[in-house]
Amino acid sequence: MSDAVIVALITTAGSIFVAVLTMWNSNKAASSDSRDKLKKENEALKRENNEKQEIIDYYRKRDK
């Protein structure tokens, strides 16, 4: 193979490699955002659950 063909193959392989890394990093960032959003929602639900549990405990103690 001539030198020009080898350089073209190396350049193409490098471009494909960079494209794959870029896609992988963008997917990783998107899943990190989703994870953060789910963590926030989970914390909000835990707080709501604790508030409701306090109300339940209050009425249980009152009814005894």
mmCIF file as Biopython writes it, N, C-alpha, C and O atoms, coordinates in Angstrom:
data_model
#
loop_
_atom_site.group_PDB
_atom_site.id
_atom_site.type_symbol
_atom_site.label_atom_id
_atom_site.label_alt_id
_atom_site.label_comp_id
_atom_site.label_asym_id
_atom_site.label_entity_id
_atom_site.label_seq_id
_atom_site.pdbx_PDB_ins_code
_atom_site.Cartn_x
_atom_site.Cartn_y
_atom_site.Cartn_z
_atom_site.occupancy
_atom_site.B_iso_or_equiv
_atom_site.auth_seq_id
_atom_site.auth_asym_id
_atom_site.pdbx_PDB_model_num
ATOM 1   N N  . MET A ? 1  ? 0.844   -1.186 0.000  1.0 0.0 1  A 1 
ATOM 2   C CA . MET A ? 1  ? 0.000   0.000  0.000  1.0 0.0 1  A 1 
ATOM 3   C C  . MET A ? 1  ? 0.885   1.243  0.000  1.0 0.0 1  A 1 
ATOM 4   O O  . MET A ? 1  ? 1.984   1.262  0.555  1.0 0.0 1  A 1 
ATOM 5   N N  . SER A ? 2  ? 0.381   2.232  -0.618 1.0 0.0 2  A 1 
ATOM 6   C CA . SER A ? 2  ? 1.156   3.473  -0.658 1.0 0.0 2  A 1 
ATOM 7   C C  . SER A ? 2  ? 1.014   4.226  0.656  1.0 0.0 2  A 1 
ATOM 8   O O  . SER A ? 2  ? 0.119   3.951  1.456  1.0 0.0 2  A 1 
ATOM 9   N N  . ASP A ? 3  ? 1.892   5.157  0.857  1.0 0.0 3  A 1 
ATOM 10  C CA . ASP A ? 3  ? 1.877   5.940  2.094  1.0 0.0 3  A 1 
ATOM 11  C C  . ASP A ? 3  ? 0.585   6.744  2.229  1.0 0.0 3  A 1 
ATOM 12  O O  . ASP A ? 3  ? 0.082   6.918  3.339  1.0 0.0 3  A 1 
ATOM 13  N N  . ALA A ? 4  ? 0.053   7.226  1.136  1.0 0.0 4  A 1 
ATOM 14  C CA . ALA A ? 4  ? -1.176  8.025  1.173  1.0 0.0 4  A 1 
ATOM 15  C C  . ALA A ? 4  ? -2.357  7.190  1.659  1.0 0.0 4  A 1 
ATOM 16  O O  . ALA A ? 4  ? -3.202  7.690  2.402  1.0 0.0 4  A 1 
ATOM 17  N N  . VAL A ? 5  ? -2.423  5.944  1.253  1.0 0.0 5  A 1 
ATOM 18  C CA . VAL A ? 5  ? -3.519  5.059  1.680  1.0 0.0 5  A 1 
ATOM 19  C C  . VAL A ? 5  ? -3.403  4.766  3.160  1.0 0.0 5  A 1 
ATOM 20  O O  . VAL A ? 5  ? -4.407  4.768  3.872  1.0 0.0 5  A 1 
ATOM 21  N N  . ILE A ? 6  ? -2.202  4.518  3.630  1.0 0.0 6  A 1 
ATOM 22  C CA . ILE A ? 6  ? -1.983  4.236  5.054  1.0 0.0 6  A 1 
ATOM 23  C C  . ILE A ? 6  ? -2.366  5.452  5.902  1.0 0.0 6  A 1 
ATOM 24  O O  . ILE A ? 6  ? -3.027  5.310  6.931  1.0 0.0 6  A 1 
ATOM 25  N N  . VAL A ? 7  ? -1.955  6.630  5.474  1.0 0.0 7  A 1 
ATOM 26  C CA . VAL A ? 7  ? -2.308  7.856  6.200  1.0 0.0 7  A 1 
ATOM 27  C C  . VAL A ? 7  ? -3.818  8.050  6.199  1.0 0.0 7  A 1 
ATOM 28  O O  . VAL A ? 7  ? -4.383  8.441  7.220  1.0 0.0 7  A 1 
ATOM 29  N N  . ALA A ? 8  ? -4.479  7.790  5.090  1.0 0.0 8  A 1 
ATOM 30  C CA . ALA A ? 8  ? -5.937  7.933  5.006  1.0 0.0 8  A 1 
ATOM 31  C C  . ALA A ? 8  ? -6.632  6.957  5.956  1.0 0.0 8  A 1 
ATOM 32  O O  . ALA A ? 8  ? -7.595  7.325  6.629  1.0 0.0 8  A 1 
ATOM 33  N N  . LEU A ? 9  ? -6.142  5.707  6.011  1.0 0.0 9  A 1 
ATOM 34  C CA . LEU A ? 9  ? -6.736  4.717  6.915  1.0 0.0 9  A 1 
ATOM 35  C C  . LEU A ? 9  ? -6.550  5.118  8.374  1.0 0.0 9  A 1 
ATOM 36  O O  . LEU A ? 9  ? -7.481  4.999  9.171  1.0 0.0 9  A 1 
ATOM 37  N N  . ILE A ? 10 ? -5.369  5.587  8.729  1.0 0.0 10 A 1 
ATOM 38  C CA . ILE A ? 10 ? -5.108  6.009  10.105 1.0 0.0 10 A 1 
ATOM 39  C C  . ILE A ? 10 ? -5.982  7.201  10.467 1.0 0.0 10 A 1 
ATOM 40  O O  . ILE A ? 10 ? -6.533  7.255  11.566 1.0 0.0 10 A 1 
ATOM 41  N N  . THR A ? 11 ? -6.112  8.145  9.562  1.0 0.0 11 A 1 
ATOM 42  C CA . THR A ? 11 ? -6.940  9.330  9.802  1.0 0.0 11 A 1 
ATOM 43  C C  . THR A ? 11 ? -8.403  8.943  9.977  1.0 0.0 11 A 1 
ATOM 44  O O  . THR A ? 11 ? -9.083  9.456  10.866 1.0 0.0 11 A 1 
ATOM 45  N N  . THR A ? 12 ? -8.884  8.044  9.135  1.0 0.0 12 A 1 
ATOM 46  C CA . THR A ? 12 ? -10.276 7.592  9.233  1.0 0.0 12 A 1 
ATOM 47  C C  . THR A ? 12 ? -10.513 6.860  10.548 1.0 0.0 12 A 1 
ATOM 48  O O  . THR A ? 12 ? -11.523 7.088  11.213 1.0 0.0 12 A 1 
ATOM 49  N N  . ALA A ? 13 ? -9.595  5.988  10.925 1.0 0.0 13 A 1 
ATOM 50  C CA . ALA A ? 13 ? -9.732  5.251  12.187 1.0 0.0 13 A 1 
ATOM 51  C C  . ALA A ? 13 ? -9.735  6.219  13.369 1.0 0.0 13 A 1 
ATOM 52  O O  . ALA A ? 13 ? -10.506 6.054  14.314 1.0 0.0 13 A 1 
ATOM 53  N N  . GLY A ? 14 ? -8.875  7.219  13.308 1.0 0.0 14 A 1 
ATOM 54  C CA . GLY A ? 14 ? -8.840  8.216  14.380 1.0 0.0 14 A 1 
ATOM 55  C C  . GLY A ? 14 ? -10.128 9.000  14.468 1.0 0.0 14 A 1 
ATOM 56  O O  . GLY A ? 14 ? -10.614 9.274  15.565 1.0 0.0 14 A 1 
ATOM 57  N N  . SER A ? 15 ? -10.689 9.364  13.330 1.0 0.0 15 A 1 
ATOM 58  C CA . SER A ? 15 ? -11.956 10.111 13.321 1.0 0.0 15 A 1 
ATOM 59  C C  . SER A ? 15 ? -13.091 9.280  13.901 1.0 0.0 15 A 1 
ATOM 60  O O  . SER A ? 15 ? -13.912 9.786  14.666 1.0 0.0 15 A 1 
ATOM 61  N N  . ILE A ? 16 ? -13.136 8.018  13.541 1.0 0.0 16 A 1 
ATOM 62  C CA . ILE A ? 16 ? -14.172 7.122  14.080 1.0 0.0 16 A 1 
ATOM 63  C C  . ILE A ? 16 ? -14.004 6.971  15.585 1.0 0.0 16 A 1 
ATOM 64  O O  . ILE A ? 16 ? -14.988 6.989  16.325 1.0 0.0 16 A 1 
ATOM 65  N N  . PHE A ? 17 ? -12.779 6.823  16.039 1.0 0.0 17 A 1 
ATOM 66  C CA . PHE A ? 17 ? -12.506 6.689  17.467 1.0 0.0 17 A 1 
ATOM 67  C C  . PHE A ? 17 ? -12.975 7.927  18.233 1.0 0.0 17 A 1 
ATOM 68  O O  . PHE A ? 17 ? -13.615 7.805  19.278 1.0 0.0 17 A 1 
ATOM 69  N N  . VAL A ? 18 ? -12.661 9.113  17.718 1.0 0.0 18 A 1 
ATOM 70  C CA . VAL A ? 18 ? -13.084 10.353 18.369 1.0 0.0 18 A 1 
ATOM 71  C C  . VAL A ? 18 ? -14.607 10.466 18.375 1.0 0.0 18 A 1 
ATOM 72  O O  . VAL A ? 18 ? -15.183 10.912 19.367 1.0 0.0 18 A 1 
ATOM 73  N N  . ALA A ? 19 ? -15.263 10.074 17.294 1.0 0.0 19 A 1 
ATOM 74  C CA . ALA A ? 19 ? -16.726 10.129 17.234 1.0 0.0 19 A 1 
ATOM 75  C C  . ALA A ? 19 ? -17.348 9.203  18.270 1.0 0.0 19 A 1 
ATOM 76  O O  . ALA A ? 19 ? -18.320 9.571  18.930 1.0 0.0 19 A 1 
ATOM 77  N N  . VAL A ? 20 ? -16.798 8.013  18.412 1.0 0.0 20 A 1 
ATOM 78  C CA . VAL A ? 20 ? -17.321 7.056  19.397 1.0 0.0 20 A 1 
ATOM 79  C C  . VAL A ? 20 ? -17.132 7.592  20.811 1.0 0.0 20 A 1 
ATOM 80  O O  . VAL A ? 20 ? -18.042 7.495  21.635 1.0 0.0 20 A 1 
ATOM 81  N N  . LEU A ? 21 ? -15.971 8.153  21.098 1.0 0.0 21 A 1 
ATOM 82  C CA . LEU A ? 21 ? -15.737 8.726  22.430 1.0 0.0 21 A 1 
ATOM 83  C C  . LEU A ? 21 ? -16.686 9.883  22.719 1.0 0.0 21 A 1 
ATOM 84  O O  . LEU A ? 21 ? -17.172 10.018 23.842 1.0 0.0 21 A 1 
ATOM 85  N N  . THR A ? 22 ? -16.951 10.707 21.729 1.0 0.0 22 A 1 
ATOM 86  C CA . THR A ? 22 ? -17.863 11.840 21.899 1.0 0.0 22 A 1 
ATOM 87  C C  . THR A ? 22 ? -19.276 11.357 22.220 1.0 0.0 22 A 1 
ATOM 88  O O  . THR A ? 22 ? -19.924 11.893 23.119 1.0 0.0 22 A 1 
ATOM 89  N N  . MET A ? 23 ? -19.751 10.358 21.499 1.0 0.0 23 A 1 
ATOM 90  C CA . MET A ? 23 ? -21.086 9.810  21.759 1.0 0.0 23 A 1 
ATOM 91  C C  . MET A ? 23 ? -21.140 9.183  23.144 1.0 0.0 23 A 1 
ATOM 92  O O  . MET A ? 23 ? -22.126 9.356  23.861 1.0 0.0 23 A 1 
ATOM 93  N N  . TRP A ? 24 ? -20.110 8.468  23.527 1.0 0.0 24 A 1 
ATOM 94  C CA . TRP A ? 24 ? -20.080 7.804  24.831 1.0 0.0 24 A 1 
ATOM 95  C C  . TRP A ? 24 ? -20.133 8.835  25.948 1.0 0.0 24 A 1 
ATOM 96  O O  . TRP A ? 24 ? -20.861 8.653  26.923 1.0 0.0 24 A 1 
ATOM 97  N N  . ASN A ? 25 ? -19.366 9.919  25.816 1.0 0.0 25 A 1 
ATOM 98  C CA . ASN A ? 25 ? -19.357 10.966 26.846 1.0 0.0 25 A 1 
ATOM 99  C C  . ASN A ? 25 ? -20.686 11.689 26.928 1.0 0.0 25 A 1 
ATOM 100 O O  . ASN A ? 25 ? -21.124 12.033 28.026 1.0 0.0 25 A 1 
ATOM 101 N N  . SER A ? 26 ? -21.346 11.932 25.798 1.0 0.0 26 A 1 
ATOM 102 C CA . SER A ? 26 ? -22.633 12.619 25.845 1.0 0.0 26 A 1 
ATOM 103 C C  . SER A ? 26 ? -23.693 11.727 26.493 1.0 0.0 26 A 1 
ATOM 104 O O  . SER A ? 26 ? -24.542 12.228 27.230 1.0 0.0 26 A 1 
ATOM 105 N N  . ASN A ? 27 ? -23.662 10.440 26.238 1.0 0.0 27 A 1 
ATOM 106 C CA . ASN A ? 27 ? -24.599 9.523  26.894 1.0 0.0 27 A 1 
ATOM 107 C C  . ASN A ? 27 ? -24.331 9.454  28.385 1.0 0.0 27 A 1 
ATOM 108 O O  . ASN A ? 27 ? -25.266 9.377  29.182 1.0 0.0 27 A 1 
ATOM 109 N N  . LYS A ? 28 ? -23.080 9.481  28.763 1.0 0.0 28 A 1 
ATOM 110 C CA . LYS A ? 28 ? -22.713 9.437  30.170 1.0 0.0 28 A 1 
ATOM 111 C C  . LYS A ? 28 ? -23.221 10.685 30.888 1.0 0.0 28 A 1 
ATOM 112 O O  . LYS A ? 28 ? -23.731 10.594 32.005 1.0 0.0 28 A 1 
ATOM 113 N N  . ALA A ? 29 ? -23.083 11.848 30.253 1.0 0.0 29 A 1 
ATOM 114 C CA . ALA A ? 29 ? -23.564 13.100 30.842 1.0 0.0 29 A 1 
ATOM 115 C C  . ALA A ? 29 ? -25.081 13.085 30.975 1.0 0.0 29 A 1 
ATOM 116 O O  . ALA A ? 29 ? -25.615 13.537 31.988 1.0 0.0 29 A 1 
ATOM 117 N N  . ALA A ? 30 ? -25.774 12.576 29.979 1.0 0.0 30 A 1 
ATOM 118 C CA . ALA A ? 30 ? -27.243 12.525 30.027 1.0 0.0 30 A 1 
ATOM 119 C C  . ALA A ? 30 ? -27.698 11.615 31.149 1.0 0.0 30 A 1 
ATOM 120 O O  . ALA A ? 30 ? -28.658 11.935 31.850 1.0 0.0 30 A 1 
ATOM 121 N N  . SER A ? 31 ? -27.027 10.483 31.335 1.0 0.0 31 A 1 
ATOM 122 C CA . SER A ? 31 ? -27.455 9.595  32.391 1.0 0.0 31 A 1 
ATOM 123 C C  . SER A ? 31 ? -27.110 10.152 33.750 1.0 0.0 31 A 1 
ATOM 124 O O  . SER A ? 31 ? -27.791 9.841  34.727 1.0 0.0 31 A 1 
ATOM 125 N N  . SER A ? 32 ? -26.083 10.961 33.845 1.0 0.0 32 A 1 
ATOM 126 C CA . SER A ? 32 ? -25.753 11.622 35.102 1.0 0.0 32 A 1 
ATOM 127 C C  . SER A ? 32 ? -26.832 12.634 35.464 1.0 0.0 32 A 1 
ATOM 128 O O  . SER A ? 32 ? -27.220 12.728 36.629 1.0 0.0 32 A 1 
ATOM 129 N N  . ASP A ? 33 ? -27.325 13.394 34.482 1.0 0.0 33 A 1 
ATOM 130 C CA . ASP A ? 33 ? -28.405 14.347 34.723 1.0 0.0 33 A 1 
ATOM 131 C C  . ASP A ? 33 ? -29.665 13.624 35.182 1.0 0.0 33 A 1 
ATOM 132 O O  . ASP A ? 33 ? -30.340 14.073 36.108 1.0 0.0 33 A 1 
ATOM 133 N N  . SER A ? 34 ? -29.977 12.520 34.546 1.0 0.0 34 A 1 
ATOM 134 C CA . SER A ? 34 ? -31.156 11.740 34.927 1.0 0.0 34 A 1 
ATOM 135 C C  . SER A ? 34 ? -31.001 11.213 36.346 1.0 0.0 34 A 1 
ATOM 136 O O  . SER A ? 34 ? -31.954 11.217 37.124 1.0 0.0 34 A 1 
ATOM 137 N N  . ARG A ? 35 ? -29.808 10.764 36.675 1.0 0.0 35 A 1 
ATOM 138 C CA . ARG A ? 35 ? -29.550 10.232 38.008 1.0 0.0 35 A 1 
ATOM 139 C C  . ARG A ? 35 ? -29.721 11.322 39.059 1.0 0.0 35 A 1 
ATOM 140 O O  . ARG A ? 35 ? -30.310 11.080 40.112 1.0 0.0 35 A 1 
ATOM 141 N N  . ASP A ? 36 ? -29.211 12.518 38.782 1.0 0.0 36 A 1 
ATOM 142 C CA . ASP A ? 36 ? -29.353 13.631 39.718 1.0 0.0 36 A 1 
ATOM 143 C C  . ASP A ? 36 ? -30.818 14.006 39.901 1.0 0.0 36 A 1 
ATOM 144 O O  . ASP A ? 36 ? -31.264 14.285 41.014 1.0 0.0 36 A 1 
ATOM 145 N N  . LYS A ? 37 ? -31.559 14.009 38.801 1.0 0.0 37 A 1 
ATOM 146 C CA . LYS A ? 37 ? -32.986 14.332 38.878 1.0 0.0 37 A 1 
ATOM 147 C C  . LYS A ? 37 ? -33.723 13.294 39.718 1.0 0.0 37 A 1 
ATOM 148 O O  . LYS A ? 37 ? -34.568 13.644 40.542 1.0 0.0 37 A 1 
ATOM 149 N N  . LEU A ? 38 ? -33.406 12.025 39.511 1.0 0.0 38 A 1 
ATOM 150 C CA . LEU A ? 38 ? -34.062 10.972 40.287 1.0 0.0 38 A 1 
ATOM 151 C C  . LEU A ? 38 ? -33.698 11.044 41.767 1.0 0.0 38 A 1 
ATOM 152 O O  . LEU A ? 38 ? -34.535 10.768 42.626 1.0 0.0 38 A 1 
ATOM 153 N N  . LYS A ? 39 ? -32.460 11.412 42.065 1.0 0.0 39 A 1 
ATOM 154 C CA . LYS A ? 39 ? -32.056 11.558 43.464 1.0 0.0 39 A 1 
ATOM 155 C C  . LYS A ? 39 ? -32.849 12.666 44.139 1.0 0.0 39 A 1 
ATOM 156 O O  . LYS A ? 39 ? -33.291 12.515 45.278 1.0 0.0 39 A 1 
ATOM 157 N N  . LYS A ? 40 ? -33.030 13.794 43.428 1.0 0.0 40 A 1 
ATOM 158 C CA . LYS A ? 40 ? -33.804 14.905 43.990 1.0 0.0 40 A 1 
ATOM 159 C C  . LYS A ? 40 ? -35.249 14.503 44.219 1.0 0.0 40 A 1 
ATOM 160 O O  . LYS A ? 40 ? -35.828 14.812 45.261 1.0 0.0 40 A 1 
ATOM 161 N N  . GLU A ? 41 ? -35.836 13.809 43.243 1.0 0.0 41 A 1 
ATOM 162 C CA . GLU A ? 41 ? -37.221 13.348 43.391 1.0 0.0 41 A 1 
ATOM 163 C C  . GLU A ? 41 ? -37.344 12.377 44.553 1.0 0.0 41 A 1 
ATOM 164 O O  . GLU A ? 41 ? -38.320 12.411 45.302 1.0 0.0 41 A 1 
ATOM 165 N N  . ASN A ? 42 ? -36.347 11.508 44.698 1.0 0.0 42 A 1 
ATOM 166 C CA . ASN A ? 42 ? -36.361 10.532 45.782 1.0 0.0 42 A 1 
ATOM 167 C C  . ASN A ? 42 ? -36.298 11.221 47.140 1.0 0.0 42 A 1 
ATOM 168 O O  . ASN A ? 42 ? -37.014 10.833 48.064 1.0 0.0 42 A 1 
ATOM 169 N N  . GLU A ? 43 ? -35.450 12.241 47.271 1.0 0.0 43 A 1 
ATOM 170 C CA . GLU A ? 43 ? -35.355 12.981 48.523 1.0 0.0 43 A 1 
ATOM 171 C C  . GLU A ? 43 ? -36.680 13.678 48.839 1.0 0.0 43 A 1 
ATOM 172 O O  . GLU A ? 43 ? -37.115 13.684 49.991 1.0 0.0 43 A 1 
ATOM 173 N N  . ALA A ? 44 ? -37.317 14.257 47.834 1.0 0.0 44 A 1 
ATOM 174 C CA . ALA A ? 44 ? -38.604 14.924 48.046 1.0 0.0 44 A 1 
ATOM 175 C C  . ALA A ? 44 ? -39.663 13.920 48.498 1.0 0.0 44 A 1 
ATOM 176 O O  . ALA A ? 44 ? -40.467 14.217 49.381 1.0 0.0 44 A 1 
ATOM 177 N N  . LEU A ? 45 ? -39.662 12.751 47.902 1.0 0.0 45 A 1 
ATOM 178 C CA . LEU A ? 45 ? -40.631 11.719 48.300 1.0 0.0 45 A 1 
ATOM 179 C C  . LEU A ? 45 ? -40.350 11.214 49.716 1.0 0.0 45 A 1 
ATOM 180 O O  . LEU A ? 45 ? -41.283 10.916 50.462 1.0 0.0 45 A 1 
ATOM 181 N N  . LYS A ? 46 ? -39.089 11.117 50.085 1.0 0.0 46 A 1 
ATOM 182 C CA . LYS A ? 46 ? -38.747 10.694 51.452 1.0 0.0 46 A 1 
ATOM 183 C C  . LYS A ? 46 ? -39.250 11.712 52.471 1.0 0.0 46 A 1 
ATOM 184 O O  . LYS A ? 46 ? -39.796 11.343 53.510 1.0 0.0 46 A 1 
ATOM 185 N N  . ARG A ? 47 ? -39.057 13.024 52.159 1.0 0.0 47 A 1 
ATOM 186 C CA . ARG A ? 47 ? -39.546 14.064 53.069 1.0 0.0 47 A 1 
ATOM 187 C C  . ARG A ? 47 ? -41.066 14.000 53.197 1.0 0.0 47 A 1 
ATOM 188 O O  . ARG A ? 47 ? -41.608 14.103 54.297 1.0 0.0 47 A 1 
ATOM 189 N N  . GLU A ? 48 ? -41.744 13.831 52.075 1.0 0.0 48 A 1 
ATOM 190 C CA . GLU A ? 48 ? -43.209 13.743 52.087 1.0 0.0 48 A 1 
ATOM 191 C C  . GLU A ? 48 ? -43.664 12.526 52.894 1.0 0.0 48 A 1 
ATOM 192 O O  . GLU A ? 48 ? -44.629 12.604 53.655 1.0 0.0 48 A 1 
ATOM 193 N N  . ASN A ? 49 ? -42.968 11.412 52.725 1.0 0.0 49 A 1 
ATOM 194 C CA . ASN A ? 49 ? -43.301 10.203 53.460 1.0 0.0 49 A 1 
ATOM 195 C C  . ASN A ? 49 ? -43.105 10.409 54.963 1.0 0.0 49 A 1 
ATOM 196 O O  . ASN A ? 49 ? -43.928 9.970  55.766 1.0 0.0 49 A 1 
ATOM 197 N N  . ASN A ? 50 ? -42.016 11.078 55.339 1.0 0.0 50 A 1 
ATOM 198 C CA . ASN A ? 50 ? -41.764 11.331 56.762 1.0 0.0 50 A 1 
ATOM 199 C C  . ASN A ? 50 ? -42.839 12.220 57.360 1.0 0.0 50 A 1 
ATOM 200 O O  . ASN A ? 50 ? -43.274 11.990 58.488 1.0 0.0 50 A 1 
ATOM 201 N N  . GLU A ? 51 ? -43.278 13.240 56.616 1.0 0.0 51 A 1 
ATOM 202 C CA . GLU A ? 51 ? -44.336 14.122 57.109 1.0 0.0 51 A 1 
ATOM 203 C C  . GLU A ? 51 ? -45.636 13.351 57.317 1.0 0.0 51 A 1 
ATOM 204 O O  . GLU A ? 51 ? -46.318 13.526 58.326 1.0 0.0 51 A 1 
ATOM 205 N N  . LYS A ? 52 ? -45.966 12.506 56.364 1.0 0.0 52 A 1 
ATOM 206 C CA . LYS A ? 52 ? -47.198 11.719 56.488 1.0 0.0 52 A 1 
ATOM 207 C C  . LYS A ? 52 ? -47.088 10.707 57.627 1.0 0.0 52 A 1 
ATOM 208 O O  . LYS A ? 52 ? -48.074 10.438 58.313 1.0 0.0 52 A 1 
ATOM 209 N N  . GLN A ? 53 ? -45.907 10.150 57.830 1.0 0.0 53 A 1 
ATOM 210 C CA . GLN A ? 53 ? -45.716 9.197  58.920 1.0 0.0 53 A 1 
ATOM 211 C C  . GLN A ? 53 ? -45.878 9.884  60.273 1.0 0.0 53 A 1 
ATOM 212 O O  . GLN A ? 53 ? -46.412 9.294  61.211 1.0 0.0 53 A 1 
ATOM 213 N N  . GLU A ? 54 ? -45.414 11.143 60.375 1.0 0.0 54 A 1 
ATOM 214 C CA . GLU A ? 54 ? -45.602 11.896 61.618 1.0 0.0 54 A 1 
ATOM 215 C C  . GLU A ? 54 ? -47.081 12.113 61.908 1.0 0.0 54 A 1 
ATOM 216 O O  . GLU A ? 54 ? -47.510 12.013 63.058 1.0 0.0 54 A 1 
ATOM 217 N N  . ILE A ? 55 ? -47.860 12.408 60.878 1.0 0.0 55 A 1 
ATOM 218 C CA . ILE A ? 55 ? -49.306 12.594 61.048 1.0 0.0 55 A 1 
ATOM 219 C C  . ILE A ? 55 ? -49.946 11.286 61.502 1.0 0.0 55 A 1 
ATOM 220 O O  . ILE A ? 55 ? -50.777 11.285 62.410 1.0 0.0 55 A 1 
ATOM 221 N N  . ILE A ? 56 ? -49.566 10.177 60.879 1.0 0.0 56 A 1 
ATOM 222 C CA . ILE A ? 56 ? -50.118 8.868  61.254 1.0 0.0 56 A 1 
ATOM 223 C C  . ILE A ? 56 ? -49.771 8.548  62.697 1.0 0.0 56 A 1 
ATOM 224 O O  . ILE A ? 56 ? -50.624 8.093  63.459 1.0 0.0 56 A 1 
ATOM 225 N N  . ASP A ? 57 ? -48.513 8.785  63.077 1.0 0.0 57 A 1 
ATOM 226 C CA . ASP A ? 57 ? -48.091 8.511  64.450 1.0 0.0 57 A 1 
ATOM 227 C C  . ASP A ? 57 ? -48.861 9.371  65.449 1.0 0.0 57 A 1 
ATOM 228 O O  . ASP A ? 57 ? -49.230 8.897  66.523 1.0 0.0 57 A 1 
ATOM 229 N N  . TYR A ? 58 ? -49.105 10.635 65.096 1.0 0.0 58 A 1 
ATOM 230 C CA . TYR A ? 58 ? -49.858 11.534 65.972 1.0 0.0 58 A 1 
ATOM 231 C C  . TYR A ? 58 ? -51.259 10.974 66.239 1.0 0.0 58 A 1 
ATOM 232 O O  . TYR A ? 58 ? -51.697 10.913 67.388 1.0 0.0 58 A 1 
ATOM 233 N N  . TYR A ? 59 ? -51.951 10.572 65.190 1.0 0.0 59 A 1 
ATOM 234 C CA . TYR A ? 59 ? -53.324 10.069 65.360 1.0 0.0 59 A 1 
ATOM 235 C C  . TYR A ? 59 ? -53.340 8.719  66.055 1.0 0.0 59 A 1 
ATOM 236 O O  . TYR A ? 59 ? -54.292 8.424  66.778 1.0 0.0 59 A 1 
ATOM 237 N N  . ARG A ? 60 ? -52.345 7.906  65.869 1.0 0.0 60 A 1 
ATOM 238 C CA . ARG A ? 60 ? -52.283 6.627  66.581 1.0 0.0 60 A 1 
ATOM 239 C C  . ARG A ? 60 ? -52.116 6.866  68.075 1.0 0.0 60 A 1 
ATOM 240 O O  . ARG A ? 60 ? -52.773 6.210  68.884 1.0 0.0 60 A 1 
ATOM 241 N N  . LYS A ? 61 ? -51.245 7.798  68.448 1.0 0.0 61 A 1 
ATOM 242 C CA . LYS A ? 61 ? -51.044 8.105  69.860 1.0 0.0 61 A 1 
ATOM 243 C C  . LYS A ? 61 ? -52.289 8.730  70.462 1.0 0.0 61 A 1 
ATOM 244 O O  . LYS A ? 61 ? -52.640 8.441  71.605 1.0 0.0 61 A 1 
ATOM 245 N N  . ARG A ? 62 ? -52.957 9.585  69.700 1.0 0.0 62 A 1 
ATOM 246 C CA . ARG A ? 62 ? -54.150 10.271 70.182 1.0 0.0 62 A 1 
ATOM 247 C C  . ARG A ? 62 ? -55.292 9.290  70.416 1.0 0.0 62 A 1 
ATOM 248 O O  . ARG A ? 62 ? -56.049 9.433  71.375 1.0 0.0 62 A 1 
ATOM 249 N N  . ASP A ? 63 ? -55.419 8.286  69.535 1.0 0.0 63 A 1 
ATOM 250 C CA . ASP A ? 63 ? -56.530 7.349  69.620 1.0 0.0 63 A 1 
ATOM 251 C C  . ASP A ? 63 ? -56.345 6.282  70.680 1.0 0.0 63 A 1 
ATOM 252 O O  . ASP A ? 63 ? -57.288 5.556  70.993 1.0 0.0 63 A 1 
ATOM 253 N N  . LYS A ? 64 ? -55.150 6.171  71.239 1.0 0.0 64 A 1 
ATOM 254 C CA . LYS A ? 64 ? -54.920 5.135  72.267 1.0 0.0 64 A 1 
ATOM 255 C C  . LYS A ? 64 ? -55.585 5.455  73.562 1.0 0.0 64 A 1 
ATOM 256 O O  . LYS A ? 64 ? -55.483 4.684  74.516 1.0 0.0 64 A 1 
#
